[in-house]
Amino acid sequence: MWTHYLEEEGLATAHISLVREHTETIRPPRALWVTFEMGRPLGVPNDPDFQKRVLRATLKLLEASSGPVLEDFPEDAAADEAAAWACPVSFDEVEEDLSDEERLLASFKREMDQLRSWYDIAVRERGRTTVGVSGVKLDDLADFICAFLGSDLPENPKPEISLPLVLNLAIDDLKAYYTEAVSAQPGQNKTDSERITDWFWDETAAGKLLFGIKEACVKSE
């Protein structure tokens, strides 16, 4: 872990741990374990007083002359304010006379199309997007990901890195596309990431498709 190299050069370090088991294994010099959602080491957004307490508790670990030190932060993060979705996404049904896999793929591509207007609004309002790290064009993203369910793998748009890594980045693009699109809807709680995550994995064809991609990748050489 990089903290060990810094310590060897005489620079004391402390970090925030979101996964206690990993920290216990790595044994960094000083760590503060928090019970927050993954990706939120300081708790929920827009709560500066709470975030300062987390940072102060982390910096206080620097008073320890040696380690490893692993302390628990005594507070849980405040929950996001629950609010009903003002305009929940409702996707059209696809034809019944298709196989299960064909229906899934058709539903997924239809979802992508139906979310496009919300995604465009999100980009226009925010002036930015996190979609695009894979190098796969947005219009080609659905076909690129779906190709991994079959035997004919797609062409690698980033030959400098491996195709499996490009798939990983494409899935990041896909999740970002859905998240940015649905959070652009009026009345949404933009910080309620757990609700958006549950919606993606439990209610969308994209979530179901990715479980299928996982199985295909496990079986692939």
Secondary structure, 3 states (H helix, E strand, C coil): CHHHHHHHCCCCCCEEECCHHHHHHHCCCEEEECCCCCCCCCCCCCCHHHHHHHHHHHHHHHHCCCCCEEEECCCCCCCCCCCCCCCCCCCCCCCCCCCHHHHHHHHHHHHHHHHHHHHHHHHHHHCCCCCCCCCCCHHHHHHHHHHHHCCCCCCCCCCCCCHHHHHHHHHHHHHHHHHHHHHCCCCCCCCCHHHHHHHHHHHCHHHHHHHHHHHHHHHCC
